[in-house]
Amino acid sequence: MADEESKTDAKPVNGAELLVSLRKSIMAHGDEIKELKFREPTAGDIERCGNPVNIDFISGDTPKMTFDAKAMSAMMSLLANVPPSTIKQMHPRDWNSAAWSLANFFMPDL
């Protein structure tokens, strides 16, 4: 249970990569891992997986951001170079922490 209680940690690596420490280890390529390293996405990745972040600027005073869960899971798999089954094993808090950490890549400049 100690793994589940520890905090998920996301740190920038080499400026364009993101390292996310997991509260609960998962299996990837037959190995147990405790962190995922995500590369910076490209426009081609968005074309391939879909845009995982939706922003509604119209419905209120404050923009509302939501995730397209399937697109975000596909994007995580692609950016971390792990199979989709690895992403599906993630603890919900780890998934959400990774999604919020990656969201910055998909935010427009205003």
C-alpha positions in Angstrom: 0.0 0.0 0.0 2.9 2.4 0.4 3.2 2.7 -3.4 -0.4 3.8 -3.6 0.0 6.5 -1.0 3.1 8.1 -2.5 2.6 11.2 -4.6 2.8 11.1 -8.4 5.6 13.4 -9.4 6.2 14.9 -12.9 9.4 16.6 -13.8 10.7 18.2 -17.0 13.6 16.4 -18.5 15.9 17.9 -21.2 13.4 20.7 -21.7 11.1 18.8 -24.1 10.5 15.6 -22.2 8.5 14.9 -19.1 9.3 12.3 -16.5 6.3 11.1 -14.4 7.0 9.0 -11.3 4.2 6.5 -10.6 2.6 5.8 -7.3 2.0 2.2 -8.4 4.4 0.3 -10.7 3.1 -1.1 -14.0 4.4 -3.5 -16.6 5.9 -2.3 -19.9 7.6 -4.6 -22.5 7.8 -7.3 -19.8 9.5 -5.1 -17.2 8.1 -3.5 -14.1 8.4 0.2 -14.2 7.9 3.0 -11.7 8.1 6.0 -14.0 7.2 7.0 -17.6 9.2 9.3 -19.7 7.1 11.2 -22.3 8.7 12.9 -25.3 7.4 16.2 -26.6 4.4 15.6 -29.0 4.3 16.8 -32.6 1.5 17.9 -34.8 1.7 14.4 -36.5 1.0 12.8 -33.1 -2.1 14.9 -32.8 -3.2 13.8 -36.3 -2.5 10.2 -35.3 -4.2 10.1 -31.9 -6.5 13.1 -31.9 -6.2 16.2 -29.8 -6.4 14.9 -26.2 -7.2 18.3 -24.7 -10.5 20.1 -25.4 -10.9 23.8 -24.4 -14.3 25.5 -24.4 -13.7 29.3 -24.6 -17.4 30.1 -25.4 -19.6 28.6 -22.6 -18.6 30.9 -19.8 -16.3 33.6 -18.4 -13.5 31.0 -17.6 -12.4 28.6 -20.3 -13.2 24.9 -19.4 -10.7 22.2 -20.2 -11.5 18.6 -20.5 -9.6 15.5 -21.7 -10.6 13.1 -24.5 -9.7 10.0 -22.4 -9.2 7.7 -25.4 -7.0 10.3 -27.3 -5.0 11.0 -24.1 -4.4 7.3 -23.4 -3.3 6.8 -27.1 -1.1 9.9 -26.8 0.5 8.7 -23.6 1.2 5.3 -25.2 2.8 6.9 -28.2 4.8 9.6 -26.3 6.1 7.1 -23.7 6.8 4.4 -26.3 4.8 1.8 -24.3 2.0 -0.4 -25.4 -1.6 0.7 -24.8 -1.9 -2.1 -22.3 0.7 -0.4 -20.1 -1.3 2.8 -20.0 -4.5 0.9 -19.1 -2.7 -0.5 -16.0 -2.0 2.9 -14.6 -3.5 3.9 -11.2 -6.3 6.5 -11.9 -4.3 9.2 -10.0 -1.2 8.4 -12.1 -3.2 8.7 -15.3 -4.7 12.0 -14.3 -1.4 13.4 -13.1 0.3 12.4 -16.3 -2.6 13.9 -18.4 -2.5 17.2 -16.5 1.3 17.3 -16.9 1.0 16.7 -20.6 -1.9 19.1 -21.1 0.6 22.0 -21.3 1.8 20.7 -24.7 -1.7 21.1 -26.1 -2.6 24.5 -24.8 -2.8 27.3 -27.3 -0.8 30.5 -27.0 -3.3 33.3 -26.2 
